[in-house]
Amino acid sequence: MNSSYDMYSLKTKAYNGDEKAQYKLALCYLIGKGVNKNIMSAFYWLTMSAKQGYNVAQHELGKLFDFGKFFERDEQCASFWYGEAEKQGNIEASLDLFSMNEYDDVFDDEFDDDEDDEY
C-alpha cells in the first residue's frame, strides 16, 4: 500500500467517527507524518477522539495541556483529561495525574504563607 492511500483511508475513517483513526490522524498532524505539521488540526482530531472516550487520546490531550508545549499550560484541563483516561484504567494517565497533584502539594507545603515568618 502506498502512503497516500493510507492517509486517505485514515482520514476517511477519522471523518466517519473512528476514534482510533482520529487519534492516529492527530499524531500525524502533530509530527507532520504524511501531512503538513498542523498543531490546530492535531488538537482538533485529538479532542474528537478524546470526547468519544478513547483513553489514549484523553491521556495525550492531558499531556499537551500539562506541559503546555504547543499552547498555554492549563492544569485544570490537564487534570480533567488525565482523570477521564484514568477512569478507563489508563495507568500512565493515573501516574501523570498523581505526579501533577503530588508536585502541587509539595510546592504548596514548601511555600505556605506563614504570617509569623519574617523576610
N, C-alpha and C positions, 0 to 999 in steps of 0.2 A: 504494500500500500504506500502511496506517496503522501507526503506531509500535507499537501494542500487538500487532499481528500480527507485525511484525518481531521484537519482543522474544520473543514466543512461539516463533517459528521459530529464533531464535538460541539460546534456552535448550534447545529440543528437540535441536538439532544438538550443543550442548555436552554435554548428558546422554548423547547417543549416541556420544560419544568423538571428535568432530571437533575436532582441536587448534587450528585457526584460530578456530573458533567459541568455544572455551574461552578463547582469548586475547582475543577481542573482548568476550566477556561480562565477563572480568576487568577490562578497561578501563572498561566501563560501570559496574561496581561501584566502581571506583577514583575515577571523577569524578562519579558519580551521574547518568549519562545513561540515561534510560528506566527506571531503578530507583533505589531509595534508595541513597545512598552507603553502602558497607559494606566496610571495609578487609579484614575477615576473609574475606568471600566473594570479594573481588578476589584476595587471596592464595591462596585455595583453587583458584580456576579458573586462575590464572597458574601455580601449581605443577602442576596436572593437565596443562596444555598443555606446560609445560617438560619434564615427565617423559616425555612422548610424543616429545620430540625437536624440538619447534618452536623453532628457534633465536631467533626474535624474542621469544618468551616467556622463553626462557632468559636472553637479554640484559636484558630488562626486570626479571626477578627478580634478576639480578645487581645492577642499578642500585638496586633497592629495598634490598637488603642493604648495598650500598656506601654509600649516602647516609643510610640509617637514618631516613628521613623519617617512616615510619609505625610503625616498631618499632626496637628496638635495632640499631645497626650491627653487622654481622658480616662482617669481612673474609674469613674463611675461606669462608663461604657465597657471598659476592660473587665471590671468585676462582674457586670451583668452577663457578658458573653462567656467568660470563664465559668460562671455559675450555671449557665444553660448547658454548656458542654459537660460540666461535672455531673449534673443531674442524670445524664445519659451514660455515666460510667467512664468518661474520658479522664484517665488518671493524670495525664500531663496537664490538663486544664485544672484539675484539682490541686496539683502541686504548684502551678503558677498562681492560682488564687491564694493558696496558703502563703506562698512566698511574698506575694503582694501585701497581704494583710499582716504577716509577721514583720515585714520591713516597716510598715506603717506603725505598728505597735512599738517596735524598738525605737523608732525615730521619735514617736510621741513621748515615750518614757524618758528618753535621753534629754529632751528639751521641754519638759513640763514647766509651765510657769509657776514659779515659787516666789511668792511675794516677799519672803524673808531673805532671799538671796540679794546680795549687793554686787553690782558690776563695776 
